[in-house]
Amino acid sequence: MSQGQSITRVPMGRPVGEIRTLMVTALREQGPMALRDLAAVTQVGYTPALKTISRCVAAGVLVKAGQEKRAHSKNWVTLYDVAPEPDPAATHDSRHGHGWVDLGRCIAGWAR
C-alpha cells in the first residue's frame, strides 16, 4: 500500500437498527436530552430506548453529556449527546495498520 492511502474500516456485525437511527437523528437535531425525553421525542418505549442508549454509549456513538436537575425530582438525570467525530489526522498512527496490534502494548500488558 502506498503512503498517503488510508484503509477505511468495514463495519462488522448487524446493521444499525431503526431505534438507534431515530435517537441519533433526534439528538443531532435537538441537542443533548435525557433518556425519557429522547424516548418521548422518538416515540419509542422506555425499555427499548434504555437498551439502545446503553449499547450506543458502549459503542462510542453516544456520550454522556452531563447531568441535569429536574424541578419535579430530587434525582439528577443523565443527558446524552452524539459523540464527536474522530479527527482522522489525530488518530493516524503509523505503527498501526488494519488488523495489526501494537506488540509493545501487548508485551507491556503481559509484564504487569
C-alpha positions in Angstrom: 0.0 0.0 0.0 1.4 3.4 -0.9 1.9 6.2 1.5 -1.0 8.6 1.9 -3.7 6.0 1.4 -5.8 5.1 4.4 -7.8 2.0 4.9 -11.4 2.5 5.8 -12.8 0.2 8.4 -15.6 -2.0 7.3 -18.3 -2.2 10.0 -18.8 -5.7 11.3 -21.9 -7.2 12.8 -25.6 -6.3 12.3 -26.8 -3.1 10.5 -27.9 -0.1 12.6 -31.4 -0.5 13.9 -34.3 1.8 13.5 -34.4 2.9 17.1 -30.7 3.9 17.1 -31.2 5.8 13.8 -34.1 7.7 15.3 -32.3 8.5 18.5 -29.1 9.7 16.8 -31.1 11.9 14.4 -33.1 13.4 17.2 -30.0 14.2 19.2 -28.3 15.8 16.2 -31.4 18.0 15.6 -32.3 18.9 19.2 -29.1 18.6 21.2 -28.5 16.8 24.5 -31.5 15.1 26.1 -32.4 12.8 29.0 -33.4 9.3 28.3 -37.2 9.9 29.0 -37.2 12.9 26.8 -35.4 11.1 24.0 -37.9 8.2 24.2 -40.8 10.6 24.1 -39.4 12.6 21.1 -38.7 9.4 19.1 -41.9 7.7 20.2 -40.0 4.6 21.5 -40.8 2.8 24.7 -38.6 3.4 27.7 -37.1 -0.1 27.9 -36.1 -0.3 24.2 -34.7 3.2 24.5 -32.7 2.3 27.6 -31.2 -0.8 25.9 -30.3 1.1 22.8 -28.8 4.0 24.7 -26.6 1.7 26.8 -25.4 -0.1 23.6 -24.7 3.2 21.8 -22.7 4.5 24.7 -20.7 1.3 24.8 -20.1 1.5 21.0 -19.0 5.1 21.3 -21.8 6.5 19.2 -23.3 8.5 22.1 -21.7 10.1 25.1 -22.9 11.2 28.5 -23.0 15.0 28.0 -23.7 15.8 31.7 -26.4 15.8 34.3 -29.5 17.9 34.8 -31.6 18.5 37.9 -35.3 18.4 37.2 -37.7 20.6 39.2 -40.1 17.7 39.9 -37.4 15.2 41.1 -34.8 15.0 43.8 -32.5 12.9 41.5 -30.3 14.1 38.7 -30.8 12.8 35.2 -28.1 12.0 32.7 -28.0 13.9 29.4 -26.9 12.1 26.3 -25.5 13.6 23.1 -23.9 12.4 19.8 -20.2 11.6 20.2 -17.9 14.0 18.2 -16.5 12.6 15.0 -12.9 11.5 15.5 -10.2 13.6 13.8 -8.6 11.3 11.2 -5.3 13.2 11.4 -5.1 12.8 15.1 -6.0 9.1 15.1 -3.5 8.1 12.4 -0.5 6.3 13.9 2.0 4.7 11.5 2.6 1.8 13.9 -1.0 0.6 13.5 -2.4 -1.0 10.4 -5.6 -2.7 9.6 -5.7 -6.0 11.6 -2.4 -5.3 13.4 -1.9 -5.0 17.1 0.8 -3.0 18.8 3.1 -5.7 20.0 4.8 -3.4 22.6 1.4 -2.7 24.3 0.7 -6.4 24.4 4.0 -7.3 26.0 3.8 -4.4 28.4 0.4 -5.7 29.4 1.7 -9.2 30.0 4.6 -7.9 32.0 2.4 -6.2 34.6 
